[in-house]
Amino acid sequence: MIGSACAPCPGGVRSTPDRRLRASRPRRHRTSPPGARMVLFDLPLDELRGYRPARDEPSDFDAFWKRTLDEAAGHDLAAEFRPHDASLTEVQVYDASFAGWDGRSARPA
């Protein structure tokens, strides 16, 4: 079935009908077009290293974050990991949740 049409999977991920065939083929790596560059900066590296932007922070900014982090340290992380069926054969996938701000349950997107 190599080369056959792929069916959409939940979450918009596309998959070949037989994952074992797909996994056994060599991986192809995308390459950038000739002349393409990564990130561009407006300043030379020496100036960029010393750059400090103007900041407009509230007067209690540092106190707020110290208090917030101290409170967070007082909550149990309450991490939970539940197996999630992602129809993958080479890895195990888990749905994770943990206690976030004010001890409330947080689930990463």
C-alpha positions in Angstrom: 0.0 0.0 0.0 3.0 2.3 -0.3 2.0 5.3 -2.3 -1.7 4.8 -1.7 -3.9 7.6 -0.5 -3.6 8.4 3.2 -6.6 8.8 5.4 -6.8 11.8 7.8 -6.3 10.8 11.4 -7.8 12.6 14.5 -6.1 15.9 15.1 -5.3 16.4 11.4 -2.2 14.1 11.4 -1.9 12.1 8.2 -0.8 8.6 8.3 0.0 5.8 5.8 -2.4 2.8 6.0 0.4 0.5 7.3 2.6 2.3 9.8 5.2 -0.6 9.8 5.9 0.0 6.1 6.3 3.7 6.7 8.6 3.2 9.7 10.9 0.8 7.7 11.5 3.3 4.9 14.5 5.7 5.2 13.5 9.2 6.4 13.7 12.1 4.0 15.0 15.3 5.5 13.8 18.6 4.1 16.5 21.0 3.1 16.3 24.8 2.8 16.4 26.3 -0.7 19.8 27.5 -1.8 20.7 30.9 -0.2 18.1 30.5 2.6 19.2 31.6 6.1 17.9 30.9 9.5 17.1 33.8 11.9 18.0 37.4 10.9 18.9 40.0 13.5 18.8 43.7 13.3 22.0 44.2 15.4 25.5 42.8 15.0 26.2 40.0 17.5 28.3 42.1 19.8 25.6 44.7 20.2 22.9 42.0 20.5 24.7 40.4 23.4 24.7 43.7 25.4 21.2 44.8 24.3 18.8 45.6 27.2 15.4 46.9 26.0 13.5 49.6 27.9 11.2 48.1 30.4 8.0 49.5 31.8 7.3 47.2 34.8 4.8 47.9 37.6 6.5 48.9 40.9 5.5 45.6 42.5 6.6 43.4 39.6 9.4 41.6 41.4 7.3 41.2 44.6 4.4 39.9 42.6 6.6 37.2 41.0 8.3 36.3 44.2 4.9 35.9 46.0 3.5 33.9 43.0 6.5 31.5 42.9 6.5 31.1 46.7 2.8 30.2 46.6 3.3 27.7 43.7 6.1 26.0 45.7 3.5 25.4 48.4 1.2 23.3 46.1 1.7 19.7 45.4 2.5 19.2 41.7 -0.3 16.5 41.5 1.1 15.3 38.2 -1.1 12.7 36.4 -0.2 10.7 33.3 -2.9 8.7 31.6 -2.2 6.5 28.6 -3.5 8.0 25.4 -4.3 6.0 22.3 -2.6 7.9 19.5 -2.4 4.9 17.2 1.4 5.0 17.2 3.5 1.8 17.4 6.9 3.0 18.3 6.2 5.4 21.2 3.9 5.5 24.2 1.7 8.6 24.4 0.3 10.0 27.7 -2.2 12.7 28.5 -0.6 14.8 31.2 -2.0 17.2 33.7 -0.5 19.0 36.7 -1.3 21.6 39.3 -0.7 25.1 37.9 -1.5 28.5 39.2 -3.2 28.5 42.6 -3.1 24.7 42.6 -5.6 24.5 39.8 -5.4 21.7 37.3 -3.5 22.6 34.2 -3.4 20.6 31.0 -0.9 21.6 28.3 -2.4 22.3 24.9 
